[in-house]
Amino acid sequence: MFVNGKQVYADKNLFIPASARKNPDGRLALTNGAFDLPLIAGANEVAIAVASNFYGIGVILRPDSVEGVKFAGK
């Protein structure tokens, strides 16, 4: 996760080896991780980079509030 061009979060949830799987069984879930975004007053750019080595990728976000948030299109 990048905020205003700086990396602020990185994590892994690997399926193989089994010891690297986060609950539930290495699958995508909101309980896999949480962090605060270091936003500044005014406009902020938030970017997500995702890589996969097994069956695909996914991202779930659940912000506490979306007031004033604008999402970029495709």
C-alpha positions as CSV (number, residue, x, y, z in Angstrom):
1,M,0.0,0.0,0.0
2,F,1.3,3.4,-1.0
3,V,0.2,6.8,0.2
4,N,1.4,9.8,-1.7
5,G,4.2,7.8,-3.3
6,K,5.5,6.2,-0.1
7,Q,5.1,2.6,0.9
8,V,3.1,2.5,4.2
9,Y,2.1,-1.2,4.4
10,A,3.2,-4.6,3.1
11,D,2.1,-8.1,4.1
12,K,1.9,-11.7,2.8
13,N,-0.8,-14.3,2.9
14,L,0.7,-17.3,1.1
15,F,-1.1,-20.5,0.5
16,I,2.1,-22.6,0.3
17,P,3.7,-23.4,2.7
18,A,0.7,-24.1,4.9
19,S,2.6,-22.4,7.8
20,A,2.4,-19.1,5.9
21,R,-1.4,-19.1,5.6
22,K,-3.5,-16.6,7.4
23,N,-6.9,-17.5,8.8
24,P,-9.2,-18.5,7.1
25,D,-6.8,-21.1,5.4
26,G,-4.9,-18.6,3.3
27,R,-8.0,-17.0,1.8
28,L,-9.0,-13.4,1.5
29,A,-10.7,-12.0,4.5
30,L,-11.1,-8.6,6.3
31,T,-9.5,-10.2,9.4
32,N,-6.2,-10.9,7.5
33,G,-4.8,-7.4,8.3
34,A,-5.5,-3.9,9.3
35,F,-3.6,-0.6,9.4
36,D,-4.1,3.2,9.5
37,L,-3.4,5.3,6.4
38,P,-1.2,8.3,7.1
39,L,-3.3,10.8,5.2
40,I,-2.5,14.5,5.1
41,A,-5.0,17.4,4.9
42,G,-6.2,17.9,1.4
43,A,-5.8,15.5,-1.5
44,N,-4.0,12.1,-1.1
45,E,-3.1,9.5,-3.6
46,V,-3.5,5.9,-2.4
47,A,-2.3,3.0,-4.6
48,I,-2.3,-0.7,-4.0
49,A,0.1,-3.2,-5.6
50,V,-0.8,-6.9,-5.5
51,A,1.2,-10.0,-6.6
52,S,0.1,-13.6,-6.8
53,N,2.0,-16.9,-7.0
54,F,-1.1,-19.2,-6.6
55,Y,-4.6,-19.0,-8.1
56,G,-5.2,-15.3,-8.3
57,I,-5.3,-12.1,-6.3
58,G,-7.8,-10.1,-4.4
59,V,-8.1,-7.0,-2.3
60,I,-10.8,-6.0,0.2
61,L,-11.0,-2.6,1.7
62,R,-13.4,-1.4,4.5
63,P,-12.7,2.2,5.4
64,D,-14.1,3.6,8.6
65,S,-15.6,6.4,6.6
66,V,-15.9,7.2,2.9
67,E,-16.9,10.9,3.4
68,G,-15.0,12.9,0.9
69,V,-13.4,9.9,-0.8
70,K,-13.2,9.7,-4.6
71,F,-12.3,6.5,-6.3
72,A,-10.5,6.5,-9.6
73,G,-12.1,4.7,-12.6
74,K,-10.5,2.1,-14.8
